[in-house]
Amino acid sequence: MTLPYHTEPRTWDVLVAGGGTAGAIAGIAAARAGARVLVVEAQGSLGGTGTNAWVTPLMRNVSAGRNLNRGLTDELKARLHARGDGATDPGGNDNWFNPEGMKFVLEEMLLESGGEVLYHTHVVQPLVEVGRITALVVHNKGGLQALHAGVFIDSTGDADVAVGADVPFHAGDEEGIHQAMSLRFTLAGVDTGRLCAFLNAHGQGQTGPSFLHFWMVWGKKSTLEPLFREAVDSGVLLERDGDYFQGFSVPGRPGEISFNCPRIRADLNDGADPWHLSAAQTDGRAAIDRLTAFCRRYLKGCESAYIGTVAPMVGVRETRRIVGEYTLTLEDILDCRRFEDSICRNHYPVDIHSVKAGAHLLHEREGKAPYFAPDAYHEIPYRSIVPQGITNLLVPGRSASSTFEAQSAIRVQQNCHTMGEAAGIAAAWSAREHGGRVRCVDVAALQAEMRRLGGNV
């Protein structure tokens, strides 16, 4: 099929498809490496999961108490802190942030670096000639357009470009079932002082009203479980509303709590299926109404709370994963495997939000494997973001080449930042020195450059 598109007369060294968690950082890194960069983004802001899906705070990724993700992640945090949209709690956790502030910071970083962004633009398909992408067909208010570049970075989160270029991929577990999706929201008008006192009285110890974190999962010995059981029995909640419940305070937004829930209905688990995504919005909003009623009735300090924000983007944990030059496995993680071409270090646990009947959250934080030592970590190789079959494409982020179990450990935002930073530098070098061939990058030199820029590889 030939699509009726027109060709944009300009061309770029690096085209980033998706300005989300990995893509925004990839665009910044590529631009700073001297490339002419265009980031194509479907929403009206950068940041993806962290901004438009409202996934806050960043999950900690530490070894021996030290952050493993540095480089551009450090700069992002510093800029957020400087504008009052980031914070460090009394325990030294510097991962608290305001998603709305992050939109501004990422955009400033990209534009200051000389990169360009094209918002409200959707990927349609790549144009491929003999194993090489020549252009990306996109759609926006200008109709269908072909955007040409030397190297492409697929940061769509769902490997849309890679799949369109016939890169092999896997999706879901051995049965094709994906992790649960969520539609995050906030409650505003919360008396956080009273809520803090209430949580402390109910055995969920807090460091203070500025850094609240509370949770409930059925059968996990949460002290809030009796309140959830009463709410289900009284018809305020459905049973599944207690499958996962978690709330956090937000820097720069006093009196507001961000919720890592509700979970979307179990049969709606494929974030690459447009019907599932659409139904997730309606299912999520109905659940948000129930959870709001619960908080007002059962949590002191929330009596006058109201819905402040509903994320415009569904929170998707896993869809397609490319088959790359190397596939990271659960064994690699548990054995703390090192790689000569490492671009990222991880110590975040295996974190599977299963939708299967009778299954609950699998969050492995203890065991006998080397990975459970406090100073442990494993590495992610460059080959895991290099897809099979295409010469000028990189796929950093949650679609990197990994098994279902391994992906659940590496998918968190800070790892996506680091993979994106590596991809951006590598793409810029490939475009300038290797005719776009990403396999020709000197990974030892890439590692040295990342370290020079403050990275930890």
Secondary structure as GFF3:
##gff-version 3
##sequence-region A 1 457
A	DSSP	beta_strand	6	17	.	.	.	ID=ss1
A	DSSP	alpha_helix	21	32	.	.	.	ID=ss2
A	DSSP	beta_strand	37	40	.	.	.	ID=ss3
A	DSSP	three_ten_helix	48	50	.	.	.	ID=ss4
A	DSSP	beta_strand	62	63	.	.	.	ID=ss5
A	DSSP	beta_strand	66	67	.	.	.	ID=ss6
A	DSSP	alpha_helix	72	82	.	.	.	ID=ss7
A	DSSP	beta_strand	86	87	.	.	.	ID=ss8
A	DSSP	beta_strand	96	97	.	.	.	ID=ss9
A	DSSP	alpha_helix	99	112	.	.	.	ID=ss10
A	DSSP	beta_strand	116	118	.	.	.	ID=ss11
A	DSSP	beta_strand	122	129	.	.	.	ID=ss12
A	DSSP	beta_strand	132	140	.	.	.	ID=ss13
A	DSSP	beta_strand	143	154	.	.	.	ID=ss14
A	DSSP	alpha_helix	160	164	.	.	.	ID=ss15
A	DSSP	beta_strand	169	171	.	.	.	ID=ss16
A	DSSP	beta_strand	185	188	.	.	.	ID=ss17
A	DSSP	alpha_helix	192	201	.	.	.	ID=ss18
A	DSSP	beta_strand	213	216	.	.	.	ID=ss19
A	DSSP	alpha_helix	225	233	.	.	.	ID=ss20
A	DSSP	three_ten_helix	239	242	.	.	.	ID=ss21
A	DSSP	beta_strand	245	249	.	.	.	ID=ss22
A	DSSP	beta_strand	257	259	.	.	.	ID=ss23
A	DSSP	alpha_helix	274	298	.	.	.	ID=ss24
A	DSSP	beta_strand	306	310	.	.	.	ID=ss25
A	DSSP	beta_strand	320	322	.	.	.	ID=ss26
A	DSSP	alpha_helix	330	334	.	.	.	ID=ss27
A	DSSP	beta_strand	342	346	.	.	.	ID=ss28
A	DSSP	beta_strand	351	352	.	.	.	ID=ss29
A	DSSP	beta_strand	362	363	.	.	.	ID=ss30
A	DSSP	three_ten_helix	370	372	.	.	.	ID=ss31
A	DSSP	beta_strand	378	381	.	.	.	ID=ss32
A	DSSP	three_ten_helix	382	385	.	.	.	ID=ss33
A	DSSP	beta_strand	393	394	.	.	.	ID=ss34
A	DSSP	alpha_helix	404	410	.	.	.	ID=ss35
A	DSSP	alpha_helix	413	433	.	.	.	ID=ss36
A	DSSP	three_ten_helix	438	440	.	.	.	ID=ss37
A	DSSP	alpha_helix	443	452	.	.	.	ID=ss38
###
